[in-house]
Amino acid sequence: LLESSPGLHWGWAPAFFVFVTNSGNIAVLATLIAAGWLGCALTGRRRAGQALLLAGLGSLLIDCTIKFLVGRERPDVAWRLIEVPKYPSFPSGHAMGGLAVYATLGWVLRGRAG
């Protein structure tokens, strides 16, 4: 997106995209999982806490397995906004983990889980 739209290199866009990327960071997700699990444990919603743990660990396991099987190298670009990890690029662990954890957390917060 940034490469195809040079105008996005200025202003709010880089900070916004770094924020979005960091919201899927494993440290952020692990903190949310721990806080959500603790909240569920304190309110007697054990199954909801287990669902949150399962979502986080399951997405991590699936991500690592697919990365190992596919082994896609990361593209070499000059305009990257963050330091590029050394492990393969597909699938996006930030996107997969973020979707799993944030969706499950939303489900738990809505009260749909036990």
FENZI-V272250 format. One record per run of one state. SS is the DSSP state (helix for helix, strand for strand, loop for the rest). FROM is the first residue (numbers start at 1). TO is the last residue. Records with the same first field share a line. If there is no record, write none. Layout:
SS->FROM-TO / FROM-TO
//
This chain:
loop->1-5 / 10-12 / 23-25 / 43-45 / 71-92 / 110-114
helix->6-9 / 13-22 / 26-42 / 46-70 / 93-109
//
